[in-house]
Amino acid sequence: QFPTTPAKALKLFMNHLTDYEKGEILDYKQIYFLGISAQKIKGSPLHPYNFGYDDERGDYKVVMKDHIAYRFEVIEFLGKGSFGQALKCFDHKTKELVAVKLIRNKRRFQHQAGVELKILMHLKVNDPDDAFNIIRIKDYVVFRKHLVISFELFSINLYDFIKNNNF
């Protein structure tokens, strides 16, 4: 039964969690999804690059069907850019498909993403009726040293839309 507490998730699913997750899960207030069927990375302090969860560029090693922040289920890889990766995810908290932007784990990208986050939150607060048709942030979390921003999911990305309309 989800959502559940970290303690209950540990008790019920101990054998399905990695050793890293068994400690990490306690940092969350609510657990919505565990990614039990995923081929999980087994994080360890012996692995380079963020316990083995990142590559050398600081990009998160995405695993299909695994969780992000015990909330988002990774459904599909949408793309990669200089700041990180875009994923199609199912948000088990809100029960909807969302686009997730997973920021690279490097200081300069995290800083710039923080600026973007402030702007997105300002736009959300100051345009509650979506009158200006600007992409709307849904939520954000920090997961394994990555800023994770969820957005409404569209059928096409902005570049392809502009290209399809002759710029």
Buried (B, 14 or more C-beta within 10 A) or exposed (E): EBBBBBEEBBEEBEEBBEEBBBEBBEEBEEBBBBBEEBEBBEBEEEBEBBBBBBBEEBBBEBBBBBBBBBBBBBBEEBEBEEBBBBBBBBBBBBEEBBBBBBBBBBEEBBEBBEEBBEEBEEBBEEEEEEEEEEEEBBBBBEBBBBBBBBBEBEEEBEEEEEEEEEE
